[in-house]
């Protein structure tokens, strides 16, 4: 297959190019590498806009939701056209570690284990060896792609549902690394919903002080009170979402946002549900939002 001229991986960062497709003048790529953080092989997808043939470009990291892989967003959201116009790369990791040695939910449930890493660093057994998704997203993956792809160190982060939770938590805890944050139907208060309680008790144990480190509502309040810099935030929530409000708890974040100087823009979108049709309807606005902060 033709190899995009801007890709250079070598040495300890050597990885396998699994697929390459031309799209909107750029390239949709899929890679596999051996993750030292997750102790398994990991796939991730990348869209490089045509501008990356001649110069380094900024990147939006996209975190997907429960049951997804790195391919859902790239095949369903329709983001490549806009990213090509704006000169922005899209970095799309998987949602959990994978492989024969990686433990899964003992009952095969969709909301824990494979496809449900919740972007935390697990401390409990048997999860701790592999489920270090927070460090993978914040440290290992950016170091890998920025060493081998024509990317600047300017980053934004976005995601959907569980991935929206991840984007908010990672962006708030690492405001020096991300110029902006956005989310579609994020789980904003996981310490108080069934999905979050199951994931956090499994991965992090019974110490709820550890849970709070991965709760966007808690973090927004804490960072405002401590005068931390808070990146610009855009959130869209459909009011026909079958997981709203019980699992997503949007009002909890709105209440904190209204009490602080965070200034997050949180919008309800009438009639939209939890699907990729919702994401595809507003992804252009989100990418323009990030572009305005990445310049």
C-alpha positions in Angstrom: 0.0 0.0 0.0 1.1 3.6 -0.6 2.7 5.0 2.6 1.8 8.6 3.6 5.0 10.5 3.3 4.6 12.2 6.7 4.7 9.0 8.8 8.0 8.1 10.4 8.2 5.5 13.1 11.4 3.8 14.2 13.2 2.1 17.0 11.2 1.7 20.2 8.3 3.4 18.5 8.2 1.0 15.6 4.6 0.1 14.8 2.6 -1.7 12.1 0.5 0.2 9.6 -2.6 -2.0 9.2 -4.7 0.1 6.8 -4.5 3.3 4.7 -7.3 5.0 2.8 -7.4 8.3 1.0 -10.1 10.7 2.3 -10.7 14.3 1.5 -7.2 14.7 0.2 -5.7 13.3 3.4 -5.2 9.8 4.8 -7.3 7.6 7.1 -4.7 5.3 8.8 -4.9 2.4 11.2 -1.9 1.3 13.3 -1.0 -1.4 15.8 1.7 -1.2 18.4 2.8 -2.9 21.6 1.8 -0.8 24.5 4.2 -0.8 27.5 1.6 0.9 29.6 -1.3 -1.5 28.9 0.9 -4.6 28.4 -0.8 -5.7 25.2 -1.1 -4.9 21.5 -3.3 -1.9 20.7 -4.9 -0.6 17.6 -5.5 3.1 17.0 -6.8 5.1 14.1 -5.5 8.5 12.7 -6.8 10.9 10.1 -4.1 13.1 8.7 -5.4 16.1 6.7 -3.7 17.1 3.4 -1.8 19.9 5.1 0.2 17.3 7.0 2.1 16.5 3.7 3.9 19.8 4.0 3.8 20.9 7.7 3.0 19.7 11.2 -0.6 20.0 12.3 -2.5 20.1 15.6 -4.6 17.2 16.7 -7.9 16.4 18.3 -7.9 13.2 20.4 -11.2 11.4 20.2 -12.3 9.0 23.0 -15.2 6.7 22.2 -17.9 5.2 24.4 -18.9 1.8 25.8 -18.4 -1.2 23.4 -16.6 0.9 20.8 -13.2 0.4 19.2 -11.0 2.8 17.4 -13.0 2.4 14.2 -16.5 3.6 15.2 -15.8 7.3 15.1 -13.7 7.2 11.9 -16.4 5.3 10.0 -19.6 6.9 11.4 -19.0 10.5 12.5 -18.2 12.1 9.2 -15.4 14.2 10.8 -12.7 13.8 8.1 -14.1 16.4 5.7 -14.2 19.1 8.3 -10.8 18.1 9.8 -9.3 18.3 6.3 -10.7 21.8 5.7 -9.3 22.9 9.1 -6.0 21.2 8.9 -6.5 19.2 12.0 -5.4 15.6 12.7 -7.7 13.1 14.5 -6.2 10.6 16.9 -8.6 7.8 17.8 -7.6 5.2 20.4 -9.4 2.1 21.4 -11.6 2.1 24.5 -9.8 -0.6 26.5 -6.8 -2.9 26.4 -7.4 -6.0 24.3 -6.0 -9.5 23.8 -6.2 -13.1 25.1 -4.5 -12.2 28.4 -6.6 -9.2 29.2 -9.4 -9.9 31.7 -13.0 -9.1 30.9 -16.2 -8.8 32.9 -16.9 -12.3 34.3 -20.5 -12.0 33.1 -19.6 -10.6 29.7 -21.4 -7.3 30.5 -21.0 -4.4 28.1 -20.3 -1.8 30.7 -17.1 -3.2 32.3 -13.9 -4.9 31.0 -13.3 -5.1 27.3 -14.6 -2.0 25.5 -15.2 -0.3 28.8 -11.9 0.9 30.2 -13.4 4.2 31.5 -10.1 6.0 31.0 -8.9 5.3 34.5 -5.7 3.8 36.0 -6.9 0.6 37.6 -5.5 -0.2 41.1 -7.4 -3.5 41.8 -6.6 -7.0 40.6 -6.8 -8.5 38.1 -7.3 -5.2 36.2 -4.3 -3.2 37.2 -1.8 -4.9 34.9 -3.7 -3.9 31.8 -6.3 -1.3 32.5 -4.2 1.9 32.6 -6.1 3.8 30.0 -5.6 7.2 31.7 -1.8 7.0 31.3 -2.1 5.5 27.9 -4.2 8.5 26.6 -2.3 11.2 28.5 1.3 9.9 28.1 2.1 6.9 25.9 -0.1 7.6 22.9 0.7 11.3 22.4 4.4 10.5 22.8 4.1 7.8 20.2 2.1 9.7 17.6 4.0 13.0 18.0 7.3 11.2 17.5 6.2 9.6 14.2 3.5 11.7 12.7 3.7 15.3 11.4 2.0 16.7 14.5 2.6 19.8 16.7 2.2 19.6 20.4 -1.0 21.5 20.2 -3.8 19.2 21.3 -7.5 19.2 22.0 -9.6 16.4 23.4 -13.2 15.2 22.7 -15.4 12.2 23.2 -18.8 10.6 23.5 -20.5 9.0 26.6 -17.8 7.1 28.4 -15.4 8.9 26.1 -16.9 12.2 26.9 -16.3 11.4 30.6 -12.7 10.6 29.7 -12.2 13.8 27.7 -13.5 16.0 30.5 -11.5 14.3 33.2 -8.3 14.2 31.2 -8.7 17.7 29.9 -9.4 19.1 33.4 -6.6 17.3 35.1 -4.1 18.2 32.3 -5.1 21.7 31.3 -1.5 22.5 30.3 -1.7 19.7 27.7 -5.0 20.5 26.0 -6.1 23.8 24.5 -9.9 22.8 24.6 -12.3 20.1 25.6 -15.6 19.0 24.1 -18.0 16.1 24.7 -21.2 14.5 23.4 -23.6 13.1 26.0 -20.8 12.6 28.5 -21.1 10.7 31.8 -20.3 13.8 33.9 -20.9 12.5 37.5 -19.9 8.8 37.4 -19.6 8.6 41.2 -23.4 9.0 41.3 -24.6 6.7 38.5 -24.8 3.0 38.0 -22.2 2.8 35.2 -19.7 4.8 37.2 -20.2 3.0 40.5 -19.7 -0.4 38.8 -16.6 0.7 36.9 -15.0 2.6 39.7 -15.6 -0.1 42.4 -14.2 -2.7 40.1 -11.1 -0.8 38.8 -10.4 1.4 41.8 -11.8 -0.5 44.8 -13.9 0.9 47.7 -11.9 4.1 48.3 -14.3 6.8 47.0 -11.6 9.5 47.3 -10.0 7.7 44.3 -13.3 7.8 42.4 -13.5 11.5 42.8 -10.3 12.0 40.7 -12.2 10.7 37.7 -15.4 12.6 38.1 -15.8 15.7 35.9 -18.3 17.4 38.2 -16.0 17.1 41.2 -13.0 18.2 39.2 -14.6 21.2 37.7 -15.6 22.5 41.2 -12.1 21.7 42.6 -10.2 23.3 39.9 -12.2 26.5 40.0 -11.8 26.8 43.8 -8.0 26.3 43.4 -7.7 28.8 40.6 -6.6 26.2 38.1 -6.7 27.1 34.5 -9.7 25.5 32.9 -9.6 25.1 29.1 -12.6 26.2 27.0 -15.3 23.5 27.2 -18.2 22.7 24.9 -20.8 19.9 25.7 -23.8 18.8 23.7 -26.5 16.6 25.2 -29.6 15.3 23.3 -32.8 15.5 25.3 -34.1 12.3 23.7 -31.1 10.3 24.9 -32.3 7.1 26.6 -29.4 7.3 29.1 -30.3 10.8 30.1 -30.6 11.8 32.9 -29.9 8.7 35.0 -26.5 7.7 33.7 -25.3 11.0 32.3 -26.4 13.4 35.1 -25.9 16.5 33.0 -27.7 18.7 35.5 -25.0 18.0 38.2 -22.4 19.5 35.9 -24.6 22.5 35.0 -25.1 23.3 38.7 -21.4 23.3 39.4 -20.7 25.3 36.2 -23.3 27.9 37.2 -21.6 28.2 40.7 -18.1 28.7 39.3 -16.2 30.7 36.8 -15.5 27.7 34.6 -17.7 29.1 31.8 -18.4 25.7 30.1 -20.9 25.9 27.3 -23.4 23.2 27.8 -26.2 22.8 25.2 -29.3 20.7 25.1 -30.2 19.5 21.6 -33.9 18.8 21.2 -34.9 15.4 19.8 -31.4 13.9 19.6 -30.5 10.6 21.1 -27.3 8.8 22.1 -26.3 7.6 18.7 -23.7 8.5 16.1 -26.4 10.3 14.2 -26.2 12.9 17.0 -22.4 13.1 16.9 -22.5 13.4 13.1 -25.0 16.3 13.4 -22.7 18.5 15.5 -19.2 17.2 15.0 -18.5 20.1 12.5 -19.3 22.7 15.3 -17.1 20.9 17.7 -14.1 20.7 15.4 -14.5 24.4 14.6 -14.6 25.1 18.3 -11.3 23.2 18.7 -9.7 24.9 15.7 -10.4 28.3 17.2 -8.5 27.3 20.3 -5.7 25.4 18.6 -4.5 28.5 16.6 
